[in-house]
Amino acid sequence: MPSYKVSYFTFKGLGEPVRFMLAYANVDFIDNRVEWEDWPKLKPTLPLGQLPLLEIDGRAFHHCIPICRYLGSIFNLTGSNAVENYEIDCIADTVNELRLKIAMWYYSYKRVKNEKYDELINDSIPYYLGKIEDQAATKDGYLALKGKTTWADIYAVAIFDYIHDLMGYDIVKDCKNIKKIQQKIMSADGVKRYLKNRPADQIITFN
Ligand SMILES: N[C@@H](CCC(=O)N[C@@H](CS)C(=O)NCC(=O)O)C(=O)O
């Protein structure tokens, strides 16, 4: 069994999809939660000076979505042809766009003047959630491929879990199809075990 080590900060963020992927696949991994005071020393050693970083037997992988895609290919959580893989990429990108809008608000506008909140909750969130929920409705309890869990389902569930922390409420609470996916991923044995032992977040900011 290869050794897996995930390095990320002490909160969910972009580390959580990587942690969820490994948990879902039932593999043991070192959950290296980097404290803010240790960051300046670690940063220059990283491929782009950013986290998350995944090490598999010492080989480093970076960029959250490519890591999830790569793990998806190892753990049979990809499509079976180029079009299916395109569908998976597309939905992951849509979830990432929503995440970016919310993170931008949380880490900049909210800190400054609590600006842009109305735009976020009246426009961006319903817009993206509507698209994702509609797609999930056509896939019968999956996000990208009907009848098959893919890495994008796991990525999305982990990102929604992170967004819950940023927004202070569950933005998908009324999305019954996204909820189905969430329930399926969160109740997988490995994820359940991970969640039971998951350390409490210590949110930090990058200002
Ligand atoms: N494209 C990268 C972005 C990674 C990224 O923005 N990481 C942030 C935390 S979420 C970071 O390391 N910030 C600290 C810094 O840049 O010094 C990915 O998707 O993994």
The ligand as an SDF file (V2000), in Angstrom:
LIG
                    3D

 20 19  0  0  0  0  0  0  0  0999 V2000
   -4.7430   26.3290   -7.9050 N   0  0  0  0  0  0  0  0  0  0  0  0
   -4.4560   25.9160   -6.5570 C   0  0  0  0  0  0  0  0  0  0  0  0
   -4.7480   27.0540   -5.6140 C   0  0  0  0  0  0  0  0  0  0  0  0
   -4.1970   26.7570   -4.2430 C   0  0  0  0  0  0  0  0  0  0  0  0
   -4.3710   27.9200   -3.3040 C   0  0  0  0  0  0  0  0  0  0  0  0
   -4.8660   29.0120   -3.6690 O   0  0  0  0  0  0  0  0  0  0  0  0
   -3.9690   27.7010   -2.0580 N   0  0  0  0  0  0  0  0  0  0  0  0
   -4.0860   28.7220   -1.0410 C   0  0  0  0  0  0  0  0  0  0  0  0
   -4.9720   28.2280    0.1040 C   0  0  0  0  0  0  0  0  0  0  0  0
   -6.5720   27.8080   -0.4550 S   0  0  0  0  0  0  0  0  0  0  0  0
   -2.7090   28.9890   -0.4580 C   0  0  0  0  0  0  0  0  0  0  0  0
   -1.8570   28.1300   -0.4210 O   0  0  0  0  0  0  0  0  0  0  0  0
   -2.5340   30.2280    0.0320 N   0  0  0  0  0  0  0  0  0  0  0  0
   -1.3610   30.6400    0.7350 C   0  0  0  0  0  0  0  0  0  0  0  0
   -0.3670   31.3680   -0.1320 C   0  0  0  0  0  0  0  0  0  0  0  0
   -0.5610   31.4710   -1.3690 O   0  0  0  0  0  0  0  0  0  0  0  0
    0.6200   31.8490    0.4480 O   0  0  0  0  0  0  0  0  0  0  0  0
   -5.3050   24.6860   -6.2030 C   0  0  0  0  0  0  0  0  0  0  0  0
   -6.3870   24.5480   -6.7900 O   0  0  0  0  0  0  0  0  0  0  0  0
   -4.8790   23.8800   -5.3710 O   0  0  0  0  0  0  0  0  0  0  0  0
  1  2  1  0
  2  3  1  0
  2 18  1  0
  3  4  1  0
  4  5  1  0
  5  6  2  0
  5  7  1  0
  7  8  1  0
  8  9  1  0
  8 11  1  0
  9 10  1  0
 11 12  2  0
 11 13  1  0
 13 14  1  0
 14 15  1  0
 15 16  2  0
 15 17  1  0
 18 19  2  0
 18 20  1  0
M  END
$$$$
